[in-house]
Amino acid sequence: MDRIKIPTPEKMQKYPWGVTVVTLIAMVIMLLYTVLRKSDCEECEQRYQSERNKNDILTTALLIKNGIILKQAVEAKEKDSTTYKKLNKSKKIVKEY
């Protein structure tokens, strides 16, 4: 394998414009990468999450106030009890045979 040739200070002194151009290109690429990579700020994300949490809390409070969540809980309990009863009946039938 060939080793990477690192320029010596003498070559850098011989070609100062080349070193300057390469350095500037590297800096521009690095700056573009950092700017494009961080397209969304952390503060914006935190504000978005806090607003979303407020909206979720408000929605839940409104649903509780209107009794919708209570109705859903009762319906879920009824469905669970119906499923439980049917499961017990099927277990009894299986045991009989």
C-alpha positions in Angstrom: 0.0 0.0 0.0 1.2 3.5 -0.8 1.5 5.9 2.0 -0.4 9.2 1.9 2.1 11.9 1.0 1.9 14.7 3.5 3.2 18.0 2.1 6.3 19.3 3.8 6.8 22.9 4.9 9.2 23.4 2.0 6.5 22.4 -0.5 4.0 24.6 1.2 6.4 27.6 1.0 6.9 26.8 -2.7 3.2 26.7 -3.5 1.5 29.2 -1.1 -1.5 29.7 -3.4 -2.2 26.0 -3.6 -2.1 25.6 0.1 -4.4 28.6 0.5 -6.9 27.3 -2.1 -7.0 23.8 -0.6 -7.4 25.3 2.9 -10.3 27.5 1.8 -12.1 24.7 -0.1 -11.8 22.5 3.1 -13.2 25.3 5.2 -16.1 25.9 2.9 -16.9 22.2 2.8 -16.7 22.0 6.6 -19.0 25.0 7.0 -21.5 23.8 4.5 -21.6 20.4 6.2 -22.2 21.9 9.6 -24.9 24.3 8.3 -26.8 21.7 6.3 -26.5 19.0 8.9 -28.1 21.1 11.6 -31.1 22.2 9.7 -33.5 22.2 12.7 -32.5 23.9 15.9 -32.8 22.2 19.2 -34.7 25.1 20.7 -37.3 24.9 18.0 -37.7 21.2 18.7 -38.2 21.8 22.4 -40.8 24.5 21.7 -42.6 22.2 19.4 -42.7 19.4 21.9 -43.9 21.8 24.7 -46.7 23.1 22.5 -47.7 19.5 21.5 -47.8 18.5 25.2 -50.0 21.5 26.0 -52.3 20.5 23.2 -52.4 16.9 24.4 -53.2 18.0 28.0 -55.9 20.4 26.7 -57.5 17.7 24.5 -57.5 15.2 27.4 -59.1 17.8 29.7 -61.8 18.5 27.2 -62.5 14.8 26.6 -62.8 14.2 30.4 -65.0 17.3 30.8 -67.4 16.0 28.1 -67.4 12.5 29.5 -66.0 10.9 26.4 -63.1 9.3 28.2 -65.4 7.9 30.9 -67.7 6.4 28.2 -64.7 4.9 26.5 -63.5 3.3 29.8 -66.9 1.9 30.5 -67.2 0.5 27.0 -63.7 -1.1 27.2 -64.6 -2.7 30.5 -67.8 -4.1 29.0 -65.9 -5.5 26.1 -63.3 -7.0 28.4 -65.9 -8.7 30.5 -67.7 -10.0 27.5 -64.5 -11.4 26.1 -63.7 -12.9 29.5 -67.1 -14.6 29.7 -66.8 -16.0 26.2 -63.3 -17.3 27.0 -64.5 -19.0 30.1 -67.4 -20.7 28.2 -65.1 -21.9 25.6 -62.7 -23.3 28.2 -65.6 -25.2 29.9 -66.7 -26.6 26.5 -63.1 -27.8 25.8 -62.8 -29.4 29.2 -66.1 -31.3 28.7 -64.8 -33.0 25.6 
